[in-house]
Amino acid sequence: MENKHSREGLMGTGIRVVAIVAFLAIAVIGMIGSVKIASAVPNAFSSLAAAAVSITSIFVPSSEELILSAPSLTVSSNETFTLSWEHTKKSTEGSYTFRYDCADGAYLESPAASGTETMIYCNVPFNFLNSGNSITLTPVSNENRYIDVKLYVDFIPNGASKATVTGSTTLTVVNGGVTGSPTVTGTANVPAEPTTPAPKPATPTKGPETSATFPVSNSNIAVVIASNPNGYTDLTARILELGVVDKTTGIFTASSSPMRNPPGARIAVRFAVENLGTKRSPQFDFTAVLPTFPSYFFTSPMQQELSPGDRIEFTLGFDTFDQSGKGTFVINVDPSSRVNEPHKNNNILHYDIIVSN
């Protein structure tokens, strides 16, 4: 009997010893794994942190515009005139460029600093020394008695690569030396054979709307326009263009197929969030799923309120693109549904991106 109890005691002790050894083995393996995971975590977080490293935005109030004018917008060929403009609700500094649509047998010139005339090519932005928001122009028409030429002035904010506000108007060029029935090109209605063309008043033309570029964290510009308190808010997202953003200057350059790792730059997507409703929106945020390796989930700071027609244009740059060379950029505006909207089907946007090696 006594031997039986001794054997049972030894067996119990052996089981406990085996259990302790097993527990210690599991603990040791766990500690080794923890050390390996801990050593890998900084690199993992470093990769994630590098995925979304730059974001800028441009606030675009719905009431900013360029209004073009001249003493007369009916001008004889080889007659010099001054085109002026008013930039309403301008909220940032920048530069202006001039351009015009091509028209049969007609072109424009502008005096250079040397005093000679410089030919301005149609459909090409013309950089000039701006003085008092005006440019001196001389139209030349060789083929038609009357010809309409569409004129444009573009405003480009400092640090931006594209125009954000455009004003336009139509110039009628008259060549009295051309006889016979008048030839009209464009949209203007010219009376038959007038002896003295009647001056045309300047026609204000509203162009695309914009304002200042600033860090997202400082998005505090607000322009209050008409808002119906009984109306509705409708925030929507849309892609503007794909490209790269310079890591040093922050300048965006459009590209339909950017390199996976562009030297000195990051792949970037320009997109806009706009209020299509009739009521001023509250503050909002957005999230973005970036096609990086590993994939990264970006959450924006809270953005300013948007009046009807207002929008914010964002440029979101990121590194370490997906190794497959293909990825999907996803935007979700107001993901937590803080904003009361009649529908949310235009808040989420998927955009496929293909990069080159």
FIBATOR-968318 format. One record per residue: y, z, x of N, C-alpha, C, CB in turn. Coordinates in steps of 0.05 Angstrom, whole numbers, padded with zeros to 5 digits, always signed. Each point is the difference from the previous one (the first is absolute). Glycine has a CB too. Layout:
! residues N
YZXYZXYZXYZX ...
! end
This chain:
! residues 357
-00024+00000+00017+00024+00000-00017+00025+00000+00017-00025+00024-00036 +00023-00008+00057+00023+00003+00018+00005-00026+00015-00010+00049+00005 -00013-00063+00002+00003-00026+00014+00013-00021-00018-00040+00011+00028 +00032-00009-00053+00012-00019-00019+00030+00002-00002-00042+00001-00026 +00052+00025+00024+00029+00004-00001+00013-00009+00025-00007+00039-00030 -00006-00035+00053+00012-00008+00025+00003-00030+00002-00021+00040+00022 -00001-00054-00032+00002-00030+00000+00023-00010-00018-00050-00002+00010 +00052+00015-00033+00022-00008-00019+00027+00005+00012-00030+00009-00039 +00032+00013+00053+00026+00007+00013+00007-00021+00021-00007+00049-00010 -00013-00056+00026+00005-00019+00021+00008-00028-00012-00032+00025+00030 +00018-00032-00052+00007-00026-00013+00028+00000-00010-00048-00006-00012 +00056+00029-00001+00028+00002-00010+00020-00002+00022-00016+00027-00038 +00010-00013+00060+00019-00001+00022+00002-00028+00011-00011+00047+00012 -00012-00061-00010+00001-00028+00010+00016-00018-00017-00045+00007+00020 +00042-00004-00046+00016-00017-00019+00030+00005+00004-00038+00001-00033 +00045+00025+00036+00028+00006+00003+00011-00011+00026-00006+00042-00026 -00011-00041+00047+00009-00011+00026+00004-00030-00002-00025+00036+00024 +00006-00050-00037+00003-00029-00004+00025-00007-00016-00050-00005+00002 +00055+00021-00023+00024-00005-00017+00026+00003+00017-00026+00015-00041 +00026+00007+00058+00024+00005+00016+00004-00023+00020-00006+00050-00005 -00016-00059+00018+00002-00021+00019+00011-00026-00013-00038+00020+00027 +00027-00025-00052+00009-00024-00014+00029+00002-00007-00046-00006-00019 +00055+00029+00010+00028+00004-00007+00018-00004+00024-00013+00032-00035 +00004-00021+00058+00016-00003+00025+00002-00029+00008-00013+00046+00015 -00010-00061-00018+00000-00028+00007+00019-00016-00017-00047+00004+00014 +00047+00002-00041+00018-00014-00018+00029+00007+00007-00034+00001-00036 +00040+00024+00042+00027+00008+00008+00010-00014+00024-00009+00045-00020 -00009-00047+00041+00007-00014+00025+00006-00029-00006-00028+00032+00027 +00010-00045-00042+00005-00028-00007+00026-00003-00015-00049-00009-00002 +00054+00027-00017+00025-00001-00015+00025+00003+00018-00024+00018-00039 +00022+00000+00059+00023+00004+00018+00005-00025+00017-00009+00049+00001 -00014-00061+00008+00003-00024+00017+00013-00023-00017-00040+00014+00028 +00030-00016-00053+00012-00020-00018+00029+00005-00005-00044-00006-00021 +00051+00031+00017+00028+00007-00005+00018-00007+00023-00015+00037-00029 +00004-00032+00053+00016-00007+00024+00004-00030+00002-00018+00040+00024 -00003-00055-00030+00003-00029+00001+00019-00010-00021-00046-00004+00017 +00044+00015-00042+00018-00008-00021+00028+00007+00006-00036+00006-00033 +00040+00018+00044+00027+00010+00007+00012-00018+00021-00013+00047-00012 -00003-00056+00031+00011-00017+00021+00006-00028-00010-00026+00025+00033 +00013-00033-00055+00005-00026-00011+00023+00000-00020-00048-00011+00006 +00053+00033-00019+00020+00002-00021+00028-00008+00010-00026+00036-00020 +00036-00026+00044+00027-00009+00008+00002-00030+00001+00004+00042+00026 -00025-00056-00015+00002-00029+00001+00000-00012-00027-00024+00001+00043 +00008+00010-00061+00000-00011-00027+00027+00003-00013-00048+00011-00004 +00059+00013+00006+00027+00004-00012+00021-00016+00014-00014+00046-00014 +00010-00050+00040+00020-00017+00014-00001-00028-00010-00005+00028+00040 -00020-00039-00046-00002-00027-00011+00013-00001-00027-00042-00007+00025 +00038+00027-00042+00012+00000-00026+00030+00002+00001-00041+00021-00018 +00051-00004+00037+00029+00003+00002+00012-00026+00009-00006+00048+00010 -00008-00064+00007+00011-00025+00010+00000-00022-00021-00015+00014+00045 +00000-00010-00067-00003-00021-00019+00025-00006-00015-00047+00013-00005 +00063+00007-00002+00025-00005-00015+00022+00014+00016-00024-00003-00045 +00039-00013+00060+00019+00012+00018+00028-00008-00006-00035+00001+00034 +00040-00020-00052+00028-00007-00005+00003-00009-00029+00005-00014+00048 +00017+00024-00060+00007-00009-00027+00030+00001-00002-00044+00017-00019 +00056-00038+00009+00028-00002-00006+00003-00011-00028+00013-00006+00049 +00011+00009-00060+00005-00010-00027+00028-00010-00003-00034+00032-00017 +00037-00050-00002+00027-00011-00007+00004+00005-00030-00001-00035+00037 +00022+00050-00044+00006+00005-00028+00016-00024-00010-00001+00051+00006 -00006-00062-00029+00013-00024-00011+00011+00007-00027-00031-00030+00026 +00057+00036-00028+00012+00006-00026+00003-00026-00016+00024+00039+00019 -00027-00037-00044-00001-00024-00017+00028-00013-00003-00039+00019-00024 +00060-00006+00033+00027-00011-00004+00013-00011+00025+00004+00033-00037 -00017-00034+00060+00012-00010+00024-00001-00031+00000-00013+00042+00025 +00036-00055-00018+00000-00029-00001+00022-00011+00018-00019+00001-00046 +00016-00026+00053+00021-00016+00014+00012-00020-00019-00024+00006+00044 +00051-00005-00047+00014-00019-00018+00016-00019+00017+00002+00035-00038 -00008-00060+00038+00014-00020+00016+00023-00013-00015-00043-00009+00024 +00064+00002-00009+00024-00012-00013+00014-00017+00020+00005+00038-00032 +00013-00056+00022+00016-00017+00017+00025-00009-00016-00041-00016+00026 +00063+00009-00013+00023-00010-00015-00008-00022-00020+00030+00012+00038 -00048-00029-00030-00011-00021-00018-00027-00007+00010+00046-00018-00012 -00065+00015-00006-00027-00008+00007-00005-00029-00005-00016+00046-00009 +00038-00061+00005-00001-00029+00000+00018-00009+00024-00008-00004-00051 -00004-00006+00072+00014-00006+00025-00005-00028+00008-00004+00048+00014 +00025-00062-00003-00003-00027+00010-00015+00000+00026+00043-00013-00023 -00057-00009+00028-00015-00003+00025+00020+00002+00024-00035-00029-00023 +00028+00044+00044+00016+00005+00024+00023+00018-00005-00013-00045+00015 +00014+00059-00038+00021+00019-00006-00011+00029+00006+00020-00031-00036 -00005+00046+00052-00009+00026+00008+00007+00021-00021+00005-00013+00048 -00023+00031-00054+00005+00022-00019-00013+00025+00010+00003-00033-00039 +00004+00056+00026-00011+00026+00008-00017+00011-00023+00040+00009+00030 -00065-00003-00023-00019+00013-00019+00001+00030+00005-00030-00042-00002 +00036+00057-00019+00001+00030+00003-00021+00012-00018+00049-00002+00011 -00054+00028-00006-00019+00015-00017+00007+00029-00002-00035-00033+00013 +00027+00045-00035+00003+00028-00004-00028+00012-00002+00044-00005-00025 -00048+00026+00040-00027+00014+00001+00003+00026-00016-00013-00021+00046 +00004+00021-00071+00003+00023-00017-00022+00021+00006+00022-00029-00035 -00015+00055+00033-00018+00022+00004-00016-00002+00026-00004+00003-00049 +00018-00012+00070-00013-00002+00026-00004+00029+00011+00022-00045+00009 -00047+00050+00000-00006+00028+00008-00010+00002+00028-00011+00009-00047 +00012-00031+00062-00008+00001+00028+00014-00023+00015-00045+00020-00012 +00046-00018+00039+00013-00020+00016-00021-00022+00007+00033+00034+00018 -00023-00057-00013-00017-00023+00007+00016-00024+00007-00036+00019-00029 +00023-00042+00029+00013-00026+00006-00005-00020-00022-00004+00010+00050 +00020-00032-00049-00002-00021-00020-00007-00026+00014+00034+00024-00030 -00049-00040+00016-00006-00028+00009+00007-00019-00023-00037+00016+00032 +00043-00041-00024+00007-00020-00020-00022-00022+00001+00050+00010+00005 -00056-00022-00028-00018-00023-00001+00007-00016-00025-00037+00026+00024 +00026-00050-00026+00004-00017-00023-00024-00019-00004+00050+00002+00006 -00054-00010-00030-00022-00019-00006+00007-00028+00009-00013+00028-00040 -00007-00043+00048+00004-00028+00008+00009-00016-00024-00035+00005+00037 +00053-00024-00032+00010-00018-00021+00004-00028+00012+00023+00038-00024 -00029-00059+00009+00001-00027+00011+00027-00007+00012-00034-00013-00035 +00033+00005+00061+00024-00010+00013+00022+00020+00004-00012-00042-00019 +00006+00069+00017+00021+00020+00003-00009+00021+00020+00015-00008-00048 +00005+00019+00062-00006+00023+00018+00026+00016+00003-00035-00026+00025 +00033+00049-00012+00022+00018+00003+00005+00006+00030-00009+00020-00045 +00035-00016+00051+00008+00008+00027+00016+00026-00001+00000-00048+00015 +00001+00062+00007+00016+00024+00003+00012+00002+00027-00029+00024-00033 +00054-00016+00036+00013+00001+00026-00013+00020+00019+00043-00014-00022 -00048+00006+00047-00010+00017+00020+00022+00015+00014-00040-00030+00006 +00033+00049+00011+00021+00016+00015+00016-00019+00018-00029+00041-00002 +00017-00062+00012+00014-00019+00018+00020-00017-00015-00040+00000+00029 +00039+00000-00056+00018-00016-00016-00012-00026-00010+00036+00019+00027 -00060-00026-00017-00014-00023-00009-00016+00006-00025-00002-00018+00047 -00005-00002-00062-00016+00003-00024-00030+00001+00007+00035-00023-00027 -00049+00043+00015-00029+00002+00004-00014-00009-00025+00006+00039+00032 -00025-00057-00029-00015-00009-00023-00020+00021-00009+00005-00048+00015 -00006+00054-00041-00019+00019-00011-00023-00015-00013+00037+00034-00008 -00061-00030+00017-00023-00014-00011-00008+00013-00026-00015-00013+00046 +00007-00004-00065-00008+00010-00027-00026+00015+00002+00024-00038-00022 -00027+00058+00004-00024+00016-00002-00006+00016+00025-00017-00033-00032 +00038+00038+00049-00004+00016+00024+00022+00021+00000-00020-00039+00026 +00013+00065-00023+00020+00021+00001+00020-00004+00023-00033+00032-00020 +00058-00030+00014+00021-00004+00020+00014+00027+00006+00007-00048-00016 -00009+00057+00041+00013+00024+00009+00029-00006+00008-00045+00020+00015 +00063-00004-00024+00029-00004+00006+00014+00026+00004-00001-00043-00026 +00025+00042+00038+00016+00024+00004+00014+00006-00026+00006-00011+00049 -00015+00033-00062+00011+00007-00026+00027+00013+00003-00047+00005-00019 +00067-00014+00004+00026+00012+00000+00010+00002-00028+00010-00019+00046 -00010+00043-00057+00010+00004-00027-00018-00011-00021+00045-00001+00019 -00071+00001-00014-00019-00011-00019+00007-00028-00009-00009+00047-00015 +00012-00065+00034+00006-00028-00006-00010-00018+00022+00041+00015-00027 -00044-00041+00020-00007-00020+00020+00015-00025-00007-00046+00020+00007 +00056-00034+00014+00015-00025-00003-00020-00023+00001+00042+00020+00020 -00041-00038-00039-00019-00022-00002+00015-00027-00005-00035+00032-00018 +00022-00053+00028+00010-00027-00006-00023-00017-00010+00037+00004+00035 -00037-00012-00060-00022-00017-00010+00005-00030+00007-00008+00033-00037 -00013-00047+00042+00001-00029+00006-00020-00014-00018+00015+00008+00048 -00006-00027-00063-00018-00016-00017+00005-00030+00004-00001+00038-00034 -00020-00053+00040+00004-00028+00007-00011-00019-00020-00003+00014+00046 -00013-00005-00065-00014-00019-00017+00008+00001-00030-00037+00003+00032 +00046+00020-00041+00005+00004-00029+00029+00007-00006-00048+00015-00005 +00057-00024-00017+00027+00008-00009+00001+00029-00006+00009-00046-00018 -00029+00056+00005-00002+00029-00006-00028+00009+00008+00034-00003-00038 -00036+00025+00051-00026+00012+00006+00002+00030+00000-00012-00040+00028 -00008+00053-00040+00000+00029-00002-00017+00012+00023+00006-00002-00050 +00004+00023+00063-00014+00013+00022-00002+00030-00007+00016-00035+00034 -00040+00046-00034-00004+00028-00006+00005+00016+00026-00033-00010-00038 +00051+00030+00037+00007+00016+00023-00011+00029-00004+00042-00027+00007 -00050+00039+00016-00011+00027-00001+00012+00017+00023-00043-00018-00020 +00047+00044+00014+00006+00019+00021-00021+00022-00002+00050-00010-00001 -00064+00016+00023-00021+00021+00000+00010+00024+00016-00036-00036-00003 +00028+00060-00007+00007+00025+00014-00026+00012+00012+00040+00008-00031 -00040-00003+00057-00023+00012+00014+00008+00028+00010-00018-00047+00013 +00007+00069-00022+00007+00026+00010-00007+00003+00029-00007+00019-00045 +00021-00002+00060-00006+00005+00028-00029+00011+00002+00049+00009+00010 -00064-00021+00009-00027+00008+00003-00020-00014-00017+00017+00043+00012 -00008-00059-00031-00018-00015-00018-00003-00028+00011+00013+00028-00040 -00035-00041+00032-00005-00027+00010+00005-00021-00022-00033+00019+00032 +00038-00011-00057+00004-00019-00021+00023+00008-00017-00049-00010+00000 +00060-00010-00014+00023+00005-00018-00009+00017-00024+00021-00043+00014 -00004+00061-00023-00006+00017-00023+00018-00005-00023-00016+00034+00031 +00039-00047-00026+00018-00008-00022+00010-00028+00006+00015+00048-00008 -00015-00065-00013+00009-00028+00002+00019-00007-00022-00044-00012+00022 +00066+00000-00014+00019-00011-00019+00000-00030+00002+00029+00041+00002 -00024-00055-00025-00001-00029+00001+00021-00011-00020-00049+00000+00012 +00057-00025-00006+00018-00014-00017-00003-00030+00005+00033+00039-00001 -00020-00056-00015-00003-00029+00004+00026-00013+00007-00038+00000-00033 +00038-00016+00054+00024-00014+00009-00003-00030-00007+00006+00033+00038 +00015-00044-00050+00000-00029-00007+00018-00014+00021-00007+00009-00050 -00005-00028+00065+00014-00015+00021+00007-00027-00012-00025+00025+00038 +00051-00033-00035+00010-00025-00011+00007-00019+00023+00018+00024-00041 -00028-00048+00040+00007-00021+00019+00014-00022-00016-00039+00011+00031 +00066-00011-00029+00016-00019-00016-00003-00029+00010+00032+00036-00009 -00043-00039+00033-00003-00027+00011-00024-00015-00011+00022+00016+00041 -00039-00002-00055-00024-00013-00012+00008-00010-00028-00032+00029+00026 +00030-00055-00030+00008-00012-00026-00024-00004-00018+00038-00023+00022 -00032+00015-00047-00022-00005-00019-00005+00025-00016-00020-00034+00030 -00002+00034-00045-00007+00023-00016-00006+00024+00017-00019-00031-00035 +00027+00055+00026-00004+00024+00016-00030+00006+00002+00045+00017-00014 -00053-00008+00038-00028+00008+00004+00000+00030+00001-00011-00042+00026 -00006+00054-00042-00001+00029-00002-00027+00010+00010+00032+00000-00039 -00033+00018+00057-00025+00012+00009+00003+00030-00004-00009-00037+00034 -00010+00049-00047+00001+00029-00005+00002+00006-00029+00022+00006+00043 -00009+00016-00050+00000+00008-00028+00028+00000-00013-00038+00028+00011 +00059-00035+00005+00027+00001-00011+00004-00025-00018+00017+00026+00040 -00001-00023-00061+00008-00022-00017+00028-00009+00008-00028+00018-00038 +00029-00042+00049+00026-00011+00011+00011-00020-00020-00015+00008+00048 +00040-00006-00057+00011-00020-00018+00000-00028+00012+00029+00036-00021 -00030-00057+00004+00000-00027+00011+00027-00008+00011-00035-00012-00034 +00034+00005+00060+00023-00011+00014+00026+00016-00004-00021-00044-00004 +00022+00070+00010+00026+00014-00003+00017-00007+00024-00022+00038-00025 +00048-00040+00020+00019-00006+00022+00004+00025+00017+00023-00035-00028 -00022+00058+00016+00003+00025+00015-00021+00020-00010+00050-00008+00007 -00070+00014+00009-00021+00018-00010+00011+00027-00007-00033-00024+00028 +00025+00035-00050+00009+00026-00009-00013+00022+00017+00008-00017-00047 +00007+00037+00056-00012+00021+00016-00020+00016-00016+00042+00003+00027 -00064+00005-00014-00020+00017-00013+00005+00029+00007-00033-00038+00001 +00031+00056-00021+00002+00028+00007-00025+00009+00015+00029+00008-00041 -00026+00013+00057-00023+00011+00014-00019+00012-00020+00028+00010+00041 -00053-00015-00037-00021+00010-00019-00015+00022+00014-00004-00045-00022 +00007+00070+00014-00015+00022+00012-00030-00004-00005+00039+00032-00006 -00054-00030+00027-00029-00003-00003-00014+00025+00012+00004-00051+00002 -00020+00064-00018-00013+00024+00010-00024-00008+00016+00016+00026-00040 -00018-00015+00064-00023-00005+00017-00020+00023+00000+00029-00029+00028 -00050+00027-00011-00018+00022+00002+00014+00026+00008-00036-00032+00013 +00026+00054-00022+00014+00026+00002-00012+00017+00022+00012-00002-00048 +00005+00017+00062-00010+00017+00022+00020+00021+00008-00027-00037+00016 +00020+00052+00005+00019+00020+00011-00009+00007+00028+00011+00018-00046 -00013+00008+00052-00002+00009+00027-00029+00005+00009+00044+00021-00005 -00048-00023+00031-00026+00007+00012+00002+00029+00011-00011-00049+00011 -00008+00066-00017+00001+00027+00009-00028+00012+00001+00047+00005-00019 -00052+00016+00034-00026+00013+00000-00007+00010-00028+00005+00013+00048 -00031-00015-00054-00009+00008-00027+00008+00029-00005-00037-00033+00001 +00035+00050+00019+00005+00029-00004+00029+00005-00008-00036+00010+00033 +00053-00030-00028+00029+00004-00007+00008-00017-00024+00009+00010+00047 -00029-00017-00064+00006-00017-00023+00016+00015-00021-00042-00027+00009 +00068+00028-00005+00017+00016-00018+00023-00015-00012-00013+00039+00027 +00012-00066-00025+00021-00016-00012-00006-00005-00029+00010-00022+00044 +00009+00026-00061-00005-00004-00029+00023-00015-00012-00028+00042-00002 +00023-00064-00012+00020-00015-00013-00006+00000-00030+00008-00030+00040 +00008+00043-00056-00005+00004-00028+00011-00024-00016+00001+00050+00005 -00018-00064-00019+00009-00022-00017-00010+00006-00028+00001-00034+00038 +00003+00015-00056-00007+00004-00028-00029+00009-00003+00034-00034-00013 -00039+00055-00001-00027+00011-00005-00001+00009-00029-00006+00013+00049 -00014-00023-00063-00003+00007-00028-00016+00026-00002+00003-00048-00014 +00009+00071+00005-00015+00025-00001-00023-00001-00019+00042+00023+00011 -00042-00042-00030-00022-00003-00018-00019-00022+00008+00029+00017-00036 -00024-00028+00060-00017-00022+00010-00025+00009+00014+00041-00027+00005 -00050+00011+00013-00025+00007+00014+00002-00007+00030-00026-00008-00042 +00010+00020+00058-00002-00005+00029-00025-00017+00005+00025+00043+00012 -00022-00063+00005-00023-00016+00007+00001-00007+00030-00002-00019-00047 -00012+00035+00063-00001-00004+00029-00023-00020+00006+00018+00047+00009 -00012-00066+00008-00020-00019+00008+00002-00006+00030+00002-00020-00046 -00024+00012+00057-00002-00006+00029-00006-00030+00003-00015+00047+00011 +00027-00059+00010-00006-00028+00006+00002-00005+00030+00017-00014-00046 -00034-00003+00057+00001-00006+00028+00022-00021+00006-00050+00010+00003 +00065-00005+00018+00021-00019+00008-00010-00019+00022+00035+00034-00012 -00046-00023+00033-00011-00017+00021-00016+00017+00021+00038-00032-00007 -00054+00018+00022-00016+00012+00022+00012-00008+00026-00042-00001-00028 +00039+00018+00049+00011-00007+00026-00005+00022+00020+00034-00028-00022 -00016+00030+00041-00001+00021+00021+00027+00013+00002-00037-00025+00025 +00037+00050-00016+00026+00014+00004+00000+00009+00029+00003+00015-00049 +00020-00020+00062+00003+00007+00029+00001+00030+00003+00025-00043+00008 -00041+00054+00010-00002+00029+00004+00026+00012+00010-00048-00005+00009 +00064-00011+00005+00025+00010+00012+00024-00004-00018-00019-00010+00045 +00022-00014-00055+00024-00007-00016-00004+00005-00030+00012-00033+00035 -00037+00033-00044-00005+00003-00028+00005-00026-00016+00012+00047+00004 -00007-00069+00010+00005-00026-00014-00026-00012-00010+00041-00008+00029 -00041-00001-00053-00024-00012-00013+00000-00030+00003-00002+00038-00033 -00021-00049+00040-00002-00029+00002-00024-00009-00017+00020-00001+00047 -00015-00017-00066-00021-00008-00018-00021-00017+00014+00033+00001-00037 -00058+00002+00029-00023-00016+00011-00022+00001-00021+00013+00010+00049 -00024-00033-00056-00022-00001-00019-00026+00009+00011+00023-00037-00022 -00026+00036+00049-00024+00009+00013+00006+00013+00027-00026-00037-00022 +00036+00062+00021+00008+00014+00024-00024+00007+00018+00039+00018-00024 -00034-00013+00050-00021+00008+00018-00009+00028-00007+00019-00029+00036 -00045+00035-00029-00011+00026-00005+00017+00022+00014-00046-00020-00006 +00052+00015+00032+00016+00019+00016+00023-00015+00012-00040+00028+00009 +00061-00035-00024+00023-00015+00011+00013+00016+00022+00007-00023-00044 -00001+00011+00067+00012+00014+00022+00027+00011-00007-00025-00029+00032 +00029+00055-00028+00026+00013-00006+00007+00002-00029+00014-00016+00043 -00033+00011-00061+00006+00000-00028-00024+00011-00016+00031-00040+00006 -00026+00044-00032-00021+00009-00018-00002-00019-00023+00008+00048+00013 -00032-00052-00024-00003-00014-00025+00016+00015-00021-00046-00019+00013 +00059+00004-00031+00017+00013-00020-00001-00016-00026+00030+00019+00036 -00026-00004-00058+00001-00012-00026+00027+00008-00013-00051+00000-00005 +00066-00020-00005+00024+00005-00015-00006-00001-00029+00029-00019+00037 -00022+00040-00052-00005+00000-00029+00023+00014-00013-00050+00000+00007 +00052-00004-00033+00022+00011-00016-00011+00016-00023+00030-00038+00013 -00015+00060-00019-00005+00015-00025+00025-00002-00016-00032+00033+00023 +00029-00043-00048+00023-00007-00017-00003+00013-00027+00006-00044+00025 +00017+00051-00037+00001+00010-00028+00006-00023-00018+00014+00046+00015 -00035-00056-00030+00004-00022-00019+00007+00010-00028-00033-00026+00027 +00036+00052-00030+00005+00011-00026+00029+00001-00007-00040+00027+00005 +00047-00013-00026+00028+00002-00010+00011+00028+00004-00010-00035-00033 -00005+00053+00045+00008+00028+00004-00003+00008+00029-00013+00011-00047 +00033+00004+00057-00001+00009+00027-00025+00017+00006+00050+00000+00001 -00063-00005+00021-00025+00014+00006+00006+00026+00014-00024-00043+00004 +00005+00063-00006+00002+00023+00017-00008-00007+00028-00009+00030-00039 +00009-00011+00058-00010-00004+00026-00030-00006-00001+00035+00030+00020 -00045-00045-00001-00028-00008-00001-00011-00001+00029+00007-00026-00043 -00033+00024+00046-00012-00005+00026-00021-00022-00003+00008+00048+00014 -00020-00055+00008-00021-00020-00001-00021+00007+00022+00032-00036-00019 -00056+00025+00015-00020+00002+00021-00008-00027+00009-00017+00043-00019 +00006-00045+00043-00009-00026+00010-00026+00004+00015+00047-00017+00004 -00067+00000-00010-00025-00001+00016+00004-00022+00020-00029+00018-00039 +00028-00012+00065+00005-00019+00020-00026-00011+00012+00043+00023+00011 -00044-00049-00005-00024-00013+00011-00003+00005+00030+00003-00035-00036 -00004+00060+00043-00001+00008+00028-00029+00008+00007+00048+00015-00001 -00052-00010+00027-00026+00010+00009+00004+00026+00015-00019-00047+00003 +00010+00070-00015-00011+00003-00027+00022-00004-00021-00036+00031+00018 +00027-00034-00043+00020-00004-00022+00017+00024-00002-00032-00031-00024 +00057+00027+00015+00019+00022-00001+00014+00001-00028+00007-00004+00050 -00003+00028-00060+00012+00004-00026+00028+00011+00005-00045+00008-00023 +00066-00023+00016+00027+00008+00005+00013+00009-00026+00004-00033+00038 +00010+00056-00036+00016+00010-00023+00029+00001+00007-00040+00027-00016 +00057-00039+00000+00029-00002+00006+00014+00026-00008-00002-00050-00006 +00025+00055+00018+00018+00021-00010+00010-00009-00028+00014+00014+00047 -00001+00005-00061+00012-00007-00026+00023-00019+00004-00014+00045-00019 +00015-00065+00002+00021-00021+00002+00021+00005-00022-00034-00033+00018 +00057+00021-00013+00023+00004-00018-00004-00012-00028+00029+00001+00041 -00013+00008-00059-00001-00011-00027+00009-00030+00000+00009+00046-00019 -00020-00061+00000+00007-00029-00001+00011-00006-00028-00036-00011+00033 +00060+00000-00034+00011-00010-00025-00014-00026-00008+00045+00022+00010 -00042-00031-00034-00012-00025-00008+00009-00023+00018-00001+00016-00047 -00018-00030+00058+00006-00022+00018+00001+00007+00029+00024-00020-00036 -00021+00046+00043+00000+00009+00027-00028-00003+00012+00038+00032-00010 -00039-00035+00037-00025+00000+00014+00003+00011+00028-00015-00039-00028 -00007+00047+00040+00000+00008+00028-00021-00018+00014+00013+00048-00011 -00004-00061+00033-00018-00017+00015-00009+00016+00025+00024-00042-00016 -00050+00045+00018-00012+00015+00022-00013-00018+00020-00008+00038-00032 +00008-00030+00057-00015-00013+00022-00018+00021+00012+00037-00034+00009 -00063+00031-00013-00020+00020+00009-00016-00013+00023-00002+00022-00046 +00005-00011+00070-00014-00010+00023-00023+00018+00008+00042-00022+00016 -00063+00010-00005-00024+00016+00007-00015-00013+00023-00003+00018-00047 -00012-00002+00062-00016-00010+00022-00030+00000-00007+00035+00017+00033 -00051-00024-00013-00029+00002-00002-00011-00013-00026+00002+00042+00027 +00002-00068-00029-00009-00014-00024-00030+00000-00001+00040-00030+00001 -00051+00027-00025-00029+00000-00005-00014-00020+00019+00008+00013-00049 -00030-00005+00061-00013-00016+00020-00011-00027-00011-00012+00042+00023 +00008-00044-00049-00011-00025-00011+00021-00022+00000-00031+00027-00028 +00057-00020+00032+00021-00020-00001+00010-00005-00028-00019-00021+00039 +00006+00033-00059+00009-00002-00028+00003+00028-00012-00024-00045-00004 +00043+00048-00013+00004+00026-00012+00017-00002-00025-00004+00022+00044 +00004-00001-00060+00016+00000-00025+00021+00023+00002-00039-00019-00026 +00064+00011+00021+00022+00019-00001+00004+00008-00029+00022-00020+00042 -00023+00045-00049+00002+00010-00027+00024+00018-00004-00050-00004-00004 +00066-00002-00016+00023+00017-00006-00004+00012-00028+00031-00029+00029 -00025+00054-00032-00001+00014-00026+00026+00015-00004-00051+00004+00002 +00067-00014-00020+00026+00013-00006-00004+00022-00020+00025-00043+00010 -00013+00066-00004-00003+00024-00018-00029+00006-00006+00045-00011-00020 -00061+00017+00041-00029+00004-00004-00006+00024-00017-00007-00021+00044 +00024+00042-00044-00005+00024-00016+00011-00002-00028+00000+00026+00043 +00012-00049-00050+00011-00005-00027+00022+00021-00007-00044-00019-00014 +00062+00024+00033+00023+00017-00006+00020-00015-00018-00006+00024+00044 +00007-00050-00041+00019-00017-00015-00012-00009-00026+00021-00015+00043 -00006+00020-00065-00010-00008-00026+00006-00030-00004+00008+00046-00019 -00029-00063+00018+00002-00028-00003-00017-00010-00023+00009-00005+00049 -00001-00017-00063-00016-00010-00022-00027-00010+00009+00042-00011-00024 -00044+00001+00049-00025-00009+00010+00001+00003+00031-00007-00033-00039 -00017+00034+00051-00003+00004+00028-00014-00023+00014+00000+00049-00008 -00006-00070-00006-00016-00021+00011+00014-00016+00022-00023-00003-00043 +00049+00006+00046+00014-00014+00022+00008+00019+00022+00017-00033-00033 -00028+00058+00033+00006+00019+00021-00018-00002+00024+00016+00030-00035 -00040-00043+00032-00019-00002+00022-00002-00030+00008-00026+00041-00017 +00028-00045+00043+00000-00027+00011-00020-00002+00023+00048-00007-00015 -00065-00014+00015-00019-00005+00022+00009-00026+00014-00038+00023-00025 +00039-00022+00051+00009-00023+00016-00019-00004+00024+00049+00008-00014 -00062-00031+00014-00019-00006+00021+00014-00011+00025-00036-00009-00034 +00028+00019+00057+00012-00007+00026-00021-00011+00019+00036+00035-00006 -00030-00057+00019-00017-00011+00021+00016-00002+00026-00028-00026-00034 +00018+00037+00056+00014-00001+00025-00015-00018+00020+00018+00047-00009 -00004-00055+00029-00012-00016+00022-00004+00017+00024+00021-00042-00018 -00040+00035+00035-00005+00016+00024+00019-00007+00023-00048+00003-00013 
! end
